[in-house]
Structures are given as structure tokens and as C-alpha cells.
Amino acid sequence: RTTHSASSFSSSSSNRRPTQFITTVSAGNAIHCSCHAKARSADRSHPKAPKSEWEGALPLVSSKSSKVPLVAVDVALTDYQTVISNLLGARPKSMLWVVLQDVRLLLFRMAYGEAVNADCGGGSLASNTGLIFYQLLLADMFTNDAEHSCPETAQHARVLSGGFLVAMRIVRAKDFEGHGSSEYNTLIRSIADSAPMAALTCILYHNNRDEDTVQPENDVKPHPKRRWELNKDMFLRGLISCAGRRHVLGVDDSGCISNRSKNLGRSSRPSSFTDWEEVVVEDASPAPEDAPSSSGGTTVVGRGLLRIEDFAKVLRPMITLYAILDELSSVFVLNTNDETVEESAGRVVQKTNDCHAAQSITELLQKAKVTLDHDEIIEELQKGMVSA
């Protein structure tokens, strides 16, 4: 049982055009498509007590069936595209990016410690983590389709992580002379915005390749010299800048908490999530060399005046996301089966719960295996703040 919903966002660009994305959660129970369709029709047309699709499906969430016939892949993909098109009111230009954005939003929900079962009336972190693996397989299918129908879309997705790493190396080069310029801030802003998706596509497309020799893929397990493993500190820096930018823009959740969850009063946190006390920063005057952000509303203080604890809640989601992605990279392969997905998802769930249970930012950094020192983390955070 899976539910899709549309979330609206405003872009960070100057035109502020609204953009709609799909966010999907699942209880992980397989129900035959024709059975679900018949039940949905009967519930909606009931003369005395009509029910919505999800109200009618609630009794079926805990049911089990040993024989659920499979649907042909091409039929399933067509049905999926139909559902998405009906939800959005138009056929998306690229189903590949719809799926990738869907995975990104689900990862955000996990990283922010939001209860992913609130929208589905059931399910768990485990079932939704398993969903990530299946959605990545779906993204691979749409990538192969795009190779023929829209090759530039497929190429964009495949090279995104490479472009991200190039940009990171440009701004970190010792001979780079553009620090403080508008072009520099634009580049940092692009790095911050693209970091989550660049990390995700890195794992999807480059997890089984030797980054040094570009050898053929290893379908059995992630390659020890894969792109993520060799460059994860770069992705971490980008995610930290993303945290700073989101903080200045006032983004303090995934953006996917539905009105249904709010109206039902469901908890927005899983039981493993440990709340942290708010740290109030006092006497943190900006250093002379520090500049106000481009938004004009926030001034970033000198890193020597602050401690990592001062930005604990700002850093927490993206550090958790980094830990989730790192664990995902250690287990994800395209050539997989249901048993392997269940085992791999269990490892990602354990890492997620460990991060949620961290009592402090210092403990979280240890559990996430972050190797940057505190000054470096604050520096990357401030880059994102200034670029906003």
C-alpha cells in the first residue's frame, strides 16, 4: 500500500515560480492491482458510507497474501505514469526527475526525523527505506528509457555528481581569485542547492564503478573505489552549505508534512528521535571581514566566536542525511532481489535510528563518521548562509 501526494515549493530564484513535486510513502504491503481498483470503486460508490481510497484501504494494510500476481514491467510503468499525471494534472516532462525528486524528499523526511507513517496510516521507517531501493531501481528504468527518448535528460542525471565535484574543486582551489564576488556566491549557492541530488545520483549511477580506472561495473557489491567513497567529504561539505542556506531561508523541515497529518494530530517525530535543547548564541558579534547575506536579513558571525553546538539544530538534518547516504552507498546495487533489499534497508534503518538517538551534535558527528573538524564545518555552513 503506497500513497503519493503533491507538494508545492517556491524556487529560490528571483522569479519565485511555484514547482510541484511528488512525495511517496509506503506501508510495504502488496495488494493485487485489480483487487485494489475494485475495492476503491466500491468504496467511492457506496450509497450510505462512501470512503476515500485510503480510508477503504486501511483494513487491508495488515493483511497478508502468499500469492500476489506480478504485473508486467511495461504495464506497471504505464500505470505509474498515469497516476503521477493525474495527481499533477499534466504529464511531467521527465518521469526520471519525478522519481529522483521523490526519493530526495523521502530522504529529507527521514533526515529531519519526520514520521513517515503519518500519511500512509501505517508502515514504518523500514518499509519506507525499502521503498527507496525500489524507487532507485525505478529511476534506473526511466534512465534507460530516457537514453532513447530524451538523451540529454539521462545525460544530465548521470553527470550531475561529476559537475558538482568540479564546482567544489573550483571554489576550493588555492589559486581561485573570485572569493566574495557575486559569481562566487552564485557558485556556492548552486553547490548548496545541488548537493543532495548530486549525492543521490552519485550513488545511483556510480556505486559499482572503479572511479580511478573507469572499469566495467561490478553488479555484486559496491566498488571499494566508487565515486562516493573517494569524494564523500566533498559531498558532506556541500550538504553542510545546504544546511546553512536552508537555515537563512527559514526552511526548518522537509516541506512534506501534510495537512492530513496536522489535522489528525499525529506526531511528526519517530520514537527514536531525541529532542535537543535550543542553544542561544550570546555576544556573537560579526567579525569585520564577515559580510551580510545576499538576502540582507542575516549576518554571519566569525567562526572563531562560535562553537559547533551553536548550530546543532541547523546542522542536524544534513549530517543525518549524510550518514544515511553513506550507509546507502555501502549496500546499494542495481542487481538485487527482495531479500537483499530487506537486509540492506535494515542497515540503513539502524544507521538512521542511531543518528536520531544522538544526544548532541558531537555524538551525531561521531555516529555519522564525519572527519571534518569543527572549524571546517562552521566554515562550510557559513558559506551556505552568505550565499543565500
Contacts in CASP RR format, 6 or more apart in sequence:
PFRMAT RR
TARGET T0000
AUTHOR 0000-0000-0000
METHOD contacts of the structure
MODEL  1
RTTHSASSFSSSSSNRRPTQFITTVSAGNAIHCSCHAKARSADRSHPKAP
KSEWEGALPLVSSKSSKVPLVAVDVALTDYQTVISNLLGARPKSMLWVVL
QDVRLLLFRMAYGEAVNADCGGGSLASNTGLIFYQLLLADMFTNDAEHSC
PETAQHARVLSGGFLVAMRIVRAKDFEGHGSSEYNTLIRSIADSAPMAAL
TCILYHNNRDEDTVQPENDVKPHPKRRWELNKDMFLRGLISCAGRRHVLG
VDDSGCISNRSKNLGRSSRPSSFTDWEEVVVEDASPAPEDAPSSSGGTTV
VGRGLLRIEDFAKVLRPMITLYAILDELSSVFVLNTNDETVEESAGRVVQ
KTNDCHAAQSITELLQKAKVTLDHDEIIEELQKGMVSA
1 26 0 8 1.000
1 27 0 8 1.000
1 28 0 8 1.000
1 29 0 8 1.000
1 31 0 8 1.000
1 57 0 8 1.000
1 60 0 8 1.000
1 61 0 8 1.000
1 120 0 8 1.000
2 24 0 8 1.000
2 25 0 8 1.000
2 26 0 8 1.000
2 27 0 8 1.000
2 28 0 8 1.000
2 120 0 8 1.000
2 131 0 8 1.000
3 24 0 8 1.000
3 25 0 8 1.000
3 26 0 8 1.000
3 54 0 8 1.000
3 119 0 8 1.000
3 120 0 8 1.000
4 22 0 8 1.000
4 23 0 8 1.000
4 24 0 8 1.000
4 83 0 8 1.000
4 84 0 8 1.000
4 87 0 8 1.000
5 22 0 8 1.000
5 23 0 8 1.000
5 24 0 8 1.000
5 87 0 8 1.000
5 119 0 8 1.000
5 256 0 8 1.000
5 258 0 8 1.000
6 20 0 8 1.000
6 21 0 8 1.000
6 22 0 8 1.000
6 23 0 8 1.000
6 87 0 8 1.000
6 88 0 8 1.000
7 20 0 8 1.000
7 21 0 8 1.000
7 22 0 8 1.000
7 23 0 8 1.000
7 105 0 8 1.000
7 255 0 8 1.000
7 256 0 8 1.000
8 18 0 8 1.000
8 19 0 8 1.000
8 20 0 8 1.000
9 18 0 8 1.000
9 19 0 8 1.000
9 20 0 8 1.000
9 21 0 8 1.000
9 255 0 8 1.000
10 16 0 8 1.000
10 17 0 8 1.000
10 18 0 8 1.000
10 19 0 8 1.000
11 17 0 8 1.000
11 18 0 8 1.000
11 19 0 8 1.000
12 189 0 8 1.000
12 193 0 8 1.000
12 249 0 8 1.000
20 88 0 8 1.000
21 98 0 8 1.000
21 101 0 8 1.000
21 102 0 8 1.000
21 105 0 8 1.000
22 84 0 8 1.000
22 87 0 8 1.000
22 88 0 8 1.000
22 98 0 8 1.000
22 101 0 8 1.000
22 102 0 8 1.000
22 105 0 8 1.000
23 102 0 8 1.000
23 105 0 8 1.000
23 106 0 8 1.000
23 109 0 8 1.000
23 256 0 8 1.000
24 102 0 8 1.000
24 106 0 8 1.000
24 131 0 8 1.000
24 135 0 8 1.000
25 106 0 8 1.000
25 109 0 8 1.000
25 116 0 8 1.000
25 117 0 8 1.000
25 119 0 8 1.000
25 120 0 8 1.000
25 123 0 8 1.000
25 128 0 8 1.000
25 131 0 8 1.000
26 120 0 8 1.000
26 123 0 8 1.000
26 127 0 8 1.000
26 128 0 8 1.000
26 131 0 8 1.000
27 61 0 8 1.000
27 117 0 8 1.000
27 120 0 8 1.000
27 121 0 8 1.000
27 122 0 8 1.000
27 123 0 8 1.000
27 124 0 8 1.000
27 127 0 8 1.000
28 123 0 8 1.000
28 127 0 8 1.000
28 131 0 8 1.000
29 60 0 8 1.000
29 61 0 8 1.000
29 62 0 8 1.000
29 63 0 8 1.000
29 64 0 8 1.000
30 65 0 8 1.000
30 68 0 8 1.000
31 57 0 8 1.000
31 60 0 8 1.000
31 63 0 8 1.000
31 65 0 8 1.000
31 68 0 8 1.000
32 65 0 8 1.000
32 68 0 8 1.000
32 69 0 8 1.000
33 71 0 8 1.000
33 79 0 8 1.000
36 57 0 8 1.000
39 56 0 8 1.000
39 57 0 8 1.000
39 60 0 8 1.000
40 53 0 8 1.000
40 56 0 8 1.000
40 57 0 8 1.000
43 50 0 8 1.000
43 51 0 8 1.000
43 52 0 8 1.000
43 53 0 8 1.000
43 55 0 8 1.000
43 56 0 8 1.000
44 50 0 8 1.000
44 51 0 8 1.000
44 52 0 8 1.000
44 53 0 8 1.000
54 120 0 8 1.000
54 121 0 8 1.000
58 121 0 8 1.000
61 121 0 8 1.000
61 122 0 8 1.000
61 123 0 8 1.000
71 79 0 8 1.000
73 141 0 8 1.000
77 138 0 8 1.000
77 141 0 8 1.000
77 142 0 8 1.000
80 95 0 8 1.000
80 138 0 8 1.000
81 91 0 8 1.000
81 95 0 8 1.000
84 92 0 8 1.000
84 95 0 8 1.000
84 98 0 8 1.000
85 91 0 8 1.000
85 92 0 8 1.000
92 98 0 8 1.000
94 146 0 8 1.000
94 150 0 8 1.000
94 153 0 8 1.000
95 142 0 8 1.000
95 145 0 8 1.000
96 139 0 8 1.000
96 142 0 8 1.000
96 143 0 8 1.000
96 145 0 8 1.000
96 146 0 8 1.000
96 153 0 8 1.000
96 154 0 8 1.000
96 157 0 8 1.000
97 153 0 8 1.000
97 157 0 8 1.000
99 135 0 8 1.000
99 138 0 8 1.000
99 139 0 8 1.000
99 142 0 8 1.000
100 139 0 8 1.000
100 157 0 8 1.000
100 197 0 8 1.000
100 200 0 8 1.000
100 201 0 8 1.000
100 204 0 8 1.000
101 197 0 8 1.000
102 135 0 8 1.000
103 132 0 8 1.000
103 135 0 8 1.000
103 136 0 8 1.000
103 139 0 8 1.000
103 200 0 8 1.000
104 196 0 8 1.000
104 197 0 8 1.000
104 200 0 8 1.000
105 254 0 8 1.000
105 255 0 8 1.000
105 256 0 8 1.000
106 116 0 8 1.000
106 128 0 8 1.000
106 131 0 8 1.000
106 132 0 8 1.000
106 135 0 8 1.000
107 132 0 8 1.000
107 196 0 8 1.000
107 200 0 8 1.000
107 321 0 8 1.000
107 324 0 8 1.000
107 325 0 8 1.000
108 196 0 8 1.000
108 254 0 8 1.000
108 255 0 8 1.000
108 256 0 8 1.000
108 317 0 8 1.000
108 321 0 8 1.000
109 116 0 8 1.000
109 254 0 8 1.000
109 256 0 8 1.000
110 116 0 8 1.000
110 125 0 8 1.000
110 128 0 8 1.000
110 129 0 8 1.000
110 320 0 8 1.000
110 321 0 8 1.000
110 324 0 8 1.000
110 352 0 8 1.000
111 254 0 8 1.000
111 317 0 8 1.000
111 318 0 8 1.000
111 320 0 8 1.000
111 321 0 8 1.000
111 324 0 8 1.000
112 253 0 8 1.000
112 254 0 8 1.000
112 317 0 8 1.000
112 320 0 8 1.000
113 268 0 8 1.000
113 269 0 8 1.000
113 270 0 8 1.000
113 273 0 8 1.000
113 317 0 8 1.000
113 320 0 8 1.000
113 356 0 8 1.000
114 253 0 8 1.000
114 254 0 8 1.000
114 256 0 8 1.000
114 257 0 8 1.000
114 268 0 8 1.000
114 269 0 8 1.000
115 261 0 8 1.000
115 266 0 8 1.000
115 267 0 8 1.000
115 268 0 8 1.000
115 269 0 8 1.000
115 270 0 8 1.000
116 123 0 8 1.000
116 124 0 8 1.000
116 125 0 8 1.000
116 128 0 8 1.000
116 270 0 8 1.000
117 123 0 8 1.000
117 124 0 8 1.000
117 128 0 8 1.000
118 257 0 8 1.000
118 258 0 8 1.000
118 260 0 8 1.000
118 261 0 8 1.000
118 264 0 8 1.000
118 266 0 8 1.000
118 267 0 8 1.000
118 268 0 8 1.000
119 258 0 8 1.000
119 260 0 8 1.000
119 261 0 8 1.000
125 270 0 8 1.000
125 349 0 8 1.000
125 352 0 8 1.000
125 353 0 8 1.000
126 345 0 8 1.000
126 346 0 8 1.000
126 349 0 8 1.000
129 345 0 8 1.000
129 346 0 8 1.000
129 348 0 8 1.000
129 349 0 8 1.000
129 352 0 8 1.000
130 341 0 8 1.000
130 342 0 8 1.000
130 345 0 8 1.000
132 328 0 8 1.000
132 345 0 8 1.000
132 348 0 8 1.000
133 332 0 8 1.000
133 336 0 8 1.000
133 341 0 8 1.000
133 344 0 8 1.000
133 345 0 8 1.000
134 341 0 8 1.000
136 203 0 8 1.000
136 204 0 8 1.000
136 332 0 8 1.000
136 334 0 8 1.000
137 334 0 8 1.000
137 336 0 8 1.000
139 204 0 8 1.000
140 204 0 8 1.000
140 334 0 8 1.000
143 154 0 8 1.000
143 157 0 8 1.000
143 158 0 8 1.000
143 205 0 8 1.000
144 154 0 8 1.000
146 153 0 8 1.000
146 154 0 8 1.000
146 157 0 8 1.000
147 154 0 8 1.000
157 201 0 8 1.000
157 205 0 8 1.000
158 201 0 8 1.000
158 205 0 8 1.000
160 194 0 8 1.000
160 197 0 8 1.000
160 198 0 8 1.000
160 201 0 8 1.000
161 198 0 8 1.000
161 199 0 8 1.000
161 201 0 8 1.000
161 202 0 8 1.000
161 205 0 8 1.000
161 206 0 8 1.000
161 227 0 8 1.000
162 198 0 8 1.000
162 202 0 8 1.000
162 227 0 8 1.000
163 198 0 8 1.000
164 191 0 8 1.000
164 194 0 8 1.000
164 195 0 8 1.000
164 198 0 8 1.000
164 234 0 8 1.000
164 235 0 8 1.000
165 198 0 8 1.000
165 227 0 8 1.000
165 231 0 8 1.000
165 234 0 8 1.000
167 187 0 8 1.000
167 190 0 8 1.000
167 191 0 8 1.000
168 191 0 8 1.000
168 234 0 8 1.000
168 237 0 8 1.000
168 238 0 8 1.000
169 234 0 8 1.000
170 176 0 8 1.000
170 187 0 8 1.000
171 184 0 8 1.000
171 187 0 8 1.000
171 188 0 8 1.000
171 191 0 8 1.000
178 184 0 8 1.000
180 291 0 8 1.000
185 294 0 8 1.000
185 386 0 8 1.000
185 387 0 8 1.000
186 387 0 8 1.000
188 241 0 8 1.000
188 383 0 8 1.000
188 384 0 8 1.000
188 386 0 8 1.000
188 387 0 8 1.000
189 245 0 8 1.000
189 384 0 8 1.000
189 387 0 8 1.000
189 388 0 8 1.000
191 238 0 8 1.000
191 241 0 8 1.000
192 238 0 8 1.000
192 241 0 8 1.000
192 242 0 8 1.000
192 244 0 8 1.000
192 245 0 8 1.000
192 383 0 8 1.000
192 384 0 8 1.000
192 387 0 8 1.000
193 242 0 8 1.000
193 245 0 8 1.000
195 235 0 8 1.000
195 238 0 8 1.000
195 239 0 8 1.000
195 241 0 8 1.000
195 242 0 8 1.000
196 239 0 8 1.000
196 242 0 8 1.000
196 321 0 8 1.000
198 235 0 8 1.000
199 228 0 8 1.000
199 235 0 8 1.000
199 239 0 8 1.000
199 322 0 8 1.000
199 325 0 8 1.000
200 325 0 8 1.000
202 227 0 8 1.000
202 228 0 8 1.000
202 231 0 8 1.000
202 235 0 8 1.000
202 329 0 8 1.000
203 228 0 8 1.000
203 325 0 8 1.000
203 328 0 8 1.000
203 329 0 8 1.000
203 332 0 8 1.000
204 332 0 8 1.000
206 226 0 8 1.000
206 227 0 8 1.000
206 228 0 8 1.000
207 222 0 8 1.000
207 223 0 8 1.000
207 226 0 8 1.000
207 227 0 8 1.000
207 228 0 8 1.000
207 329 0 8 1.000
207 332 0 8 1.000
207 333 0 8 1.000
208 217 0 8 1.000
208 218 0 8 1.000
208 219 0 8 1.000
208 221 0 8 1.000
208 222 0 8 1.000
208 223 0 8 1.000
208 226 0 8 1.000
208 333 0 8 1.000
208 334 0 8 1.000
209 215 0 8 1.000
209 216 0 8 1.000
209 217 0 8 1.000
209 218 0 8 1.000
209 223 0 8 1.000
209 226 0 8 1.000
209 227 0 8 1.000
210 223 0 8 1.000
210 225 0 8 1.000
210 226 0 8 1.000
211 223 0 8 1.000
211 225 0 8 1.000
211 226 0 8 1.000
211 227 0 8 1.000
211 230 0 8 1.000
211 231 0 8 1.000
212 225 0 8 1.000
212 230 0 8 1.000
219 333 0 8 1.000
219 334 0 8 1.000
219 335 0 8 1.000
220 333 0 8 1.000
220 335 0 8 1.000
221 333 0 8 1.000
222 229 0 8 1.000
222 329 0 8 1.000
222 330 0 8 1.000
222 331 0 8 1.000
222 332 0 8 1.000
222 333 0 8 1.000
223 229 0 8 1.000
226 329 0 8 1.000
228 235 0 8 1.000
228 325 0 8 1.000
228 326 0 8 1.000
228 329 0 8 1.000
229 329 0 8 1.000
232 322 0 8 1.000
232 326 0 8 1.000
232 329 0 8 1.000
233 371 0 8 1.000
233 372 0 8 1.000
235 322 0 8 1.000
235 325 0 8 1.000
236 322 0 8 1.000
236 370 0 8 1.000
236 372 0 8 1.000
237 372 0 8 1.000
237 376 0 8 1.000
237 380 0 8 1.000
238 380 0 8 1.000
239 318 0 8 1.000
239 319 0 8 1.000
239 321 0 8 1.000
239 322 0 8 1.000
240 315 0 8 1.000
240 318 0 8 1.000
240 319 0 8 1.000
240 372 0 8 1.000
240 377 0 8 1.000
240 380 0 8 1.000
240 381 0 8 1.000
241 380 0 8 1.000
241 381 0 8 1.000
241 383 0 8 1.000
241 384 0 8 1.000
241 387 0 8 1.000
242 318 0 8 1.000
242 384 0 8 1.000
243 314 0 8 1.000
243 315 0 8 1.000
243 317 0 8 1.000
243 318 0 8 1.000
243 319 0 8 1.000
243 381 0 8 1.000
243 384 0 8 1.000
244 314 0 8 1.000
244 381 0 8 1.000
244 382 0 8 1.000
244 384 0 8 1.000
244 385 0 8 1.000
244 388 0 8 1.000
245 384 0 8 1.000
245 385 0 8 1.000
245 387 0 8 1.000
245 388 0 8 1.000
246 252 0 8 1.000
247 311 0 8 1.000
247 314 0 8 1.000
247 381 0 8 1.000
247 385 0 8 1.000
248 293 0 8 1.000
248 295 0 8 1.000
248 298 0 8 1.000
248 384 0 8 1.000
248 385 0 8 1.000
248 388 0 8 1.000
249 295 0 8 1.000
249 388 0 8 1.000
253 268 0 8 1.000
257 268 0 8 1.000
261 268 0 8 1.000
269 275 0 8 1.000
270 353 0 8 1.000
270 356 0 8 1.000
272 353 0 8 1.000
272 356 0 8 1.000
272 357 0 8 1.000
273 356 0 8 1.000
273 357 0 8 1.000
274 356 0 8 1.000
274 357 0 8 1.000
274 358 0 8 1.000
274 359 0 8 1.000
276 312 0 8 1.000
276 313 0 8 1.000
276 316 0 8 1.000
276 359 0 8 1.000
276 360 0 8 1.000
276 361 0 8 1.000
278 313 0 8 1.000
279 309 0 8 1.000
279 310 0 8 1.000
279 312 0 8 1.000
279 313 0 8 1.000
281 301 0 8 1.000
281 306 0 8 1.000
281 310 0 8 1.000
284 301 0 8 1.000
284 302 0 8 1.000
284 305 0 8 1.000
284 306 0 8 1.000
284 310 0 8 1.000
285 301 0 8 1.000
285 305 0 8 1.000
286 299 0 8 1.000
286 300 0 8 1.000
286 301 0 8 1.000
286 302 0 8 1.000
287 301 0 8 1.000
287 302 0 8 1.000
287 304 0 8 1.000
287 305 0 8 1.000
289 302 0 8 1.000
290 299 0 8 1.000
290 300 0 8 1.000
290 301 0 8 1.000
290 302 0 8 1.000
290 382 0 8 1.000
291 300 0 8 1.000
291 386 0 8 1.000
292 298 0 8 1.000
292 299 0 8 1.000
292 300 0 8 1.000
293 299 0 8 1.000
293 300 0 8 1.000
293 385 0 8 1.000
293 386 0 8 1.000
293 387 0 8 1.000
293 388 0 8 1.000
294 386 0 8 1.000
294 387 0 8 1.000
294 388 0 8 1.000
295 388 0 8 1.000
298 385 0 8 1.000
298 388 0 8 1.000
300 382 0 8 1.000
300 385 0 8 1.000
300 386 0 8 1.000
302 382 0 8 1.000
303 375 0 8 1.000
303 378 0 8 1.000
303 379 0 8 1.000
303 382 0 8 1.000
304 375 0 8 1.000
304 378 0 8 1.000
306 378 0 8 1.000
307 374 0 8 1.000
308 315 0 8 1.000
308 361 0 8 1.000
308 362 0 8 1.000
308 365 0 8 1.000
308 374 0 8 1.000
308 377 0 8 1.000
308 378 0 8 1.000
309 360 0 8 1.000
309 361 0 8 1.000
309 362 0 8 1.000
311 361 0 8 1.000
311 378 0 8 1.000
311 381 0 8 1.000
312 360 0 8 1.000
312 361 0 8 1.000
314 381 0 8 1.000
315 361 0 8 1.000
315 377 0 8 1.000
315 381 0 8 1.000
316 361 0 8 1.000
316 364 0 8 1.000
319 355 0 8 1.000
319 361 0 8 1.000
319 364 0 8 1.000
319 365 0 8 1.000
319 368 0 8 1.000
319 370 0 8 1.000
320 352 0 8 1.000
320 355 0 8 1.000
320 356 0 8 1.000
320 364 0 8 1.000
320 368 0 8 1.000
322 368 0 8 1.000
322 370 0 8 1.000
323 351 0 8 1.000
323 352 0 8 1.000
323 354 0 8 1.000
323 355 0 8 1.000
323 367 0 8 1.000
323 368 0 8 1.000
323 369 0 8 1.000
324 348 0 8 1.000
324 351 0 8 1.000
324 352 0 8 1.000
324 355 0 8 1.000
326 351 0 8 1.000
326 368 0 8 1.000
326 369 0 8 1.000
327 347 0 8 1.000
327 348 0 8 1.000
327 351 0 8 1.000
328 348 0 8 1.000
330 347 0 8 1.000
331 344 0 8 1.000
331 347 0 8 1.000
331 348 0 8 1.000
332 344 0 8 1.000
333 340 0 8 1.000
336 344 0 8 1.000
351 367 0 8 1.000
354 367 0 8 1.000
355 364 0 8 1.000
355 367 0 8 1.000
355 368 0 8 1.000
358 364 0 8 1.000
358 367 0 8 1.000
365 377 0 8 1.000
370 377 0 8 1.000
372 380 0 8 1.000
END
